[in-house]
Amino acid sequence: QWYKAERTVAMGYSMGGFGAFQLGCRAPQTFDAVVSVAGYGLGTNSKDAPQPYSGRVFWNFLEYEATAMAKIPVVLAIHARNDRLSSFGDVDQIISTVDDRARKDGESCV
């Protein structure tokens, strides 16, 4: 007999945090929560990014993918402001984008 879960959570650290965001974007109906610890999104808005088009990739990720997570009841990011490897600002923008979309859609996303 299969185990029946009461809740389904995607959670990851660093690249796994990126993966948790990706899973949440691609299958929001599957998850009750997405938790990213020191994660990041696709691309970056960081001024010192080595890839020339990473800002455009990041903004496309926000507009076309991250907004899908607004349907997930809990989207949580734990990230140090002074992280020098993955941008706190990017994760902050992801969470703000998800929150804004949830409010526009009348969803209850924490």
N, C-alpha and C positions, 0 to 999 in steps of 0.2 A: 504494500500500500504506500502511495506517495505521501510524503510529508506535506501538509497544507500550511503555508505561511500566512500569518495574519497581516503582515506588512512586508513590503519589498523595498529594499534600500540599495541604492548604488553609492558606493563610498570608495574613495581612493586618496592616496597621498602622492604628491608631486605629479609624475606622469599619470599615475592612477587617478589623481584628481581631475586631470584633463579627460581621462577615460570616463569618469563618472559624469562629467558635464556632457560628453559626447553621447553616452547612453541616454541621459535625460533628454537631450535634444531630439534624438532619433526615435525614442519610444516613451514619450511622457506618460502615456496611459498605463504603462507597466509599473511605474514607481510611486511609492508613497513619500519618498524622500530621496534627495540627492545631496551628498555631503562631499565637498572637495576640501582637502587639507593641503595647503601650499600648492594648489594646482594652478592651472592656467587655461586659457581658451585657445582657439585656433588663430594664429598670427599674434601680433602684439602692437600696442599703441606706444610702446616705449621708444623714446627718441634715440636711444643708442642700439637699436635692433640691427643685427648684421644683414638681415634680408631687406632689400629696398622696397618691396611691396607688402611687407608684413602688416602695415597699418591698414591698407585696403582690405587685406584678408581678414583682419580682426573686425573691422566695421561690417563686413559682409556676414561674418559669423554672428555678430550681435543681432543684425537685422533679420537674417533669414534662418538662423538656427537657434540661437539662445532663447529667443522669445517663446519657443515651444515649451520651455521649462515652466512657463507661467501656469501651466495646467497641473503641475506637481504641487501638492500641498506644502511641502517643506523643501526649500533649496537653501543649503547652508554652506558658507565658505569660511574656513578658518585659515587665516593667512597673516603673517607678520608684516607690518608696514615697512620695515627696513630690509625685507628679503631682497637680496641682490641677484638671485638667479631667476626667479619668476616674478613678474610684476604684480605687486599689490594693487596698483592702479587699474590694471586690466581686470582683475578679479572683482574689484569694487564696481567697475563699470558693468561687468556681466550681471552681478547681483542687482544693481540699480535698474538695468534694462529688464530683467525678469520681473522685478517688483513693479516697475511702471506698466508693463504689459498686463500683469495680473490685475492691477487696479483698473486699467482701461476695460478689461474683459469682465470685471466684476468677480474675479476669482479671489480665493482666500489663500494666497501664497505667503508663507512666512519667510 
